[in-house]
Amino acid sequence: MLLLDVITEHLGPLESWPTYILQHLFLDRPSPTRTSRLRKVIAFLYGNDLPLEMAYDFYNACSGCTGATARFVIEQTTEWYSGWHRSKFRQHIAEYYNVLFEKFYWINGSLLNQQEIVLPEVTTMQFGIDETTHPHKIRQMLEEMREMRTREEIES
């Protein structure tokens, strides 16, 4: 099964994801000096209970990161997941969009309330692939990911 299929089975269709997550996931290239967008995507994946390895594999597949950039994504994702998991009493570590409850929540320390809504609540937000996300580029990348799966299935 394709990683994209596993992720969307866990988190729902891309159309239900915030547009900014899709923009950061497919269109940005992270670097050690620019991590804020990567952190937003990783917080989204962590907060929605995606396993660590799946999170960085998915990010790298969507963004097309390879080599040193892919290693950086793996190392940074591992560092954040580990830090968030080890935090016991820290509040408001990061915010993320919860796809199940369709609201923004805080990632809090493990001994604190994990269902704390970010206030004030966001009242308007865009979802899915739209004109601001360069839809042709994202759809092309998604098609390439699907084609890769088809080739792998044929070869095996």
N, C-alpha and C positions, 0 to 999 in steps of 0.2 A: 504494500500500500504506500502510496506517495505521502511524503511528509506533509505536504499541503493538505491532503485529505484528512490525515490524523489531526492536524492542528484545527482545521475547520470543524471537524467532528467534536473536538473538545471545546472550542471557543465560539462556534457558530459561524455562519457565512461571513465573508469579508464585508458584505453590505451592512452588517450589524456592528462593525468595528468603527471607532471614531476615525474620521478622515485623516487627522493629524498623525495617527499611528501608521496608517498606510503610507502616507507621505514619507515619514521618517524611515519606515521599514524598506520601502522600495527605491527611494530617490536619494537618500543621504549616504555619504561615505564617512564613517566615524574616524576620528584620529585622537591621539592622546591629548590634544589641545582643544578638541571639540567633542565632549561626551554627553552634553545635556540631552540631545535628541535620542541618542542611543539609550541613555538611562530611562527616558520616558517609555520607550518600547519595552525595555527589559522589565521595568516596574509593571507594565501592563501584563506581560507574560507571567511574571512571578506572582502578581496579585491574583491572577486567574488560574493559579495552580499548575502551570505548565512545568514539567520537569526540566532541570538545568540543561542537560545535554540537548534536549529537543529545542529549547529556547535558542541556544547559540547556533545550532545547526540550521534552524529555520531562518534566523536573522541573516546568517551568511548566505544561505541559498537565495533569499529574496533580494538582498542588496548586491549580490554578486561579488562579495568580498572573498579574496583569495590571499594566499601567502601571508605576509606580515600583518596585513589588515585583518584577516580572518583570525589569526592567532591573537591579535589584540582584542577582538570581540570576544573570543573564548575566555581569555584571561580576565577581562573586565566584567563579563557576565558572571563568571565564577566568583570573582571578588564580591560583587554586589549581592548575589544570591547567598553566599556564605555569611556576609556581614548582616544582611537582613534576617537570616535564619538564626544567627547567634544572638542577636539583640533581644534581650528579655524585657527591659523596662523602657526602652526608648520610644518616644511618641513621635508621630508624624514624620516617619523616615522618608516616605515617598508617597505620592498619590497615584492612583491608577483608576482606569475605568473598568468597573465590574460588569462583564457582559451578561451575567445571569440576572442581576438586579437593576441593570441599566442606570447606574449612578456612579459617581466618583467616591472612592473610599480611600482611607489612609492605610498604608502599610505601617503597622505598629509593632512594637516588640511582642514576642510570643506570649508573654504573660499579661498582655493588655488586650483591650477590646479590639477585635479584628473586624468588627462591623461598624466602624466609626465613619460616618458620612462626612465628606469634605464640605464645609460650610463657608460661604454661602453656596448653595447648589447652583450648578451651571444650568441655565434655563434654555439656551439655544446652542446647538452643536450640530455639526454636519457628520454624516455617516456614509461609509462606503466609498467607492471610487466615483469621484465627480470631476468636474472640469478643473478644479484647483490641484488635483493630484496628477495631472498629465496622464489621463486615462489610457491613451494609446500605448504609452511606454509601460505602464503597469500591466495592462492586459497582454502585451507582448511578452513580458517577463513571466507572467503566469502561464502563458501558452508554452513557452520554452521549458518551464518546470514540468508541465504535463507531458510534453514530447519526450523529455529525458526519461520519464517513467516508462513511457511506451517502448522506447528503445531498450531500456534495461529489461523489461518483461520479455521482449522478443529475443534478446540475447541469452536469457537464462532458460 
